[in-house]
Amino acid sequence: VNPYKSLPLYGPNSIDLHRHRPPNKPLPPHVFDIANDSYESMMYENKNQSVLISGESGAGKTVCTKQALDFLAAVAGSANNLEEKILVCNPLLEAFGNAQTI
């Protein structure tokens, strides 16, 4: 596997698949499902959401966060650039990810 080649797991087709899950066909676990559940709870139940992404060093927490933000930006697109506001917060999140407990 070439680590520099994008896989089709996180593209627009995958976003659409996980946004509109088939009702009687279970999909394998995916970060987009968690992001979608959070989005739906915010929109339809008016509940604030937070997503905790944890793991060991090098497990892909930062990449997972970027994928979740990309999903939320894609489904929450709007005329007032909400998707841009979502993606702008990523450097702040990375700063917290690089913090160290002494």
N, C-alpha and C positions, 0 to 999 in steps of 0.2 A: 504494500500500500504506500503510495506516495503521499507524505504528510503535507505537501504543498498543493495538492490537487483538491479542489472542492468536491465534496460528496453531494449527491442529490438529496441528502437527508434534511437539509436546512434551506432549500430554495423556495421560491414562490409556490410551486406545486405542493410542497410539503406543508407550507403555511395554510394553504387552502384546504388541504386534506384534513389537517388537525383542527381547523376552524369549523369545518362542517363535517364532523365525524359521521361515518355511516352508522345508523342505529343498531344494526344487528351484525356488525363485523368488528370485533375487537381489534384495536391497533396495538402494536408493541408500545411499551412505555416511552415517552418522549418529553423533552423539556417544553415543547409547544403545548402539550396537553395541560401542564401545570399553569403555564402562562394563560391559556385559554380559560381554564377554570377560574383563575383570578380575575380576568377581564370580565367574564360573565357575572361573577359575584359583584363586581363594582357597578356594572351597568344595570343589571336587572334586579339586584337586591339592595342596591345602595349601601354596600358594605365596603369599608376601606380594606385594603389587602396588603399583605407583605409576603414576600417569598424568601425563605431561608435556603441558601445554597451553600452546602458545606462539603468538606472533603479534605483529604490529605494534600500536602504540598504537591503540586504538579498534576492534580486530579482533573483539572479543567474547569475550575469554578469561574474564572474570569471569562472564558469562552462561553460557558453555559449562560452566564449573565448577559453577555452580548447577544446570544441567540434569543433569549427571552425578551430582551428589549427590542430586538428586530421584529419579533412576532408582534409585540404590543404596538409598535410603531406602524406595522403594516395593517393591523385590524382597526386601529384607532385613528387612521388617517382622517384629516379634516381640512376644512377651508382655512382654519387659523393656525396651521402648521403645528398641530399637536405632536405629530410624529417627530418633528425636529426637536421639540422640547424634551421628548422622551430620550432621544439619542444623545442630546447634549449632556444629560446627567451621567453618562457613562464614565468620563474621566474622574468625577467625584467618587463614584463607586469604586473605581480602580484604586484611588488613593486610600480608601478604607481597606481594601483588599491587601494593600502593600504595608499596612501598619503591622507593628510587631509588639507582642506582649512580652514584657520583661519579667 
